[in-house]
Amino acid sequence: MKKIKMLFYSMNVALLTVPALASAQLTKPTGTGLPESTLSTIVQNVMYWLLWLVGIVGVIGFAIAGLLYLTATGDETRLNRAKSAMLYSIIGIIVALAGLIAINFAYGLLGGAKKF
């Protein structure tokens, strides 16, 4: 049983390492068309994009909540729904701005920015 286990483990290790050894490159490939950014720059750009998206959705939600408030015509349930939608939109915009501040602060704290 031990021999079978050892054979099984050694075959798994061989099957997992051989492709990695075959495709290993000692030099950096050029002309691939891929961006040559660092991982932190890519993550920062993705976070900026997501925060931008959250901010836009928050502003659109705020506009829709304003329209709901205008069309409530004195109905208390519709007024309360519009007020809560407006509150949630404002909270979403504040969270997006806080995230932007946090990303810039962390990037500057870690030495990524020349001036803060």
Secondary structure, DSSP 8 states (H G I E B T S, - for coil): -HHHHHHHHHHHHHHHHHHHHHT--SS---SS------HHHHHHHHHHHHHHHHHHHHHHHHHHHHHHHHT-TT-HHHHHHHHHHHHHHHHHHHHHHHHHHHHHHHHHHTT--S--
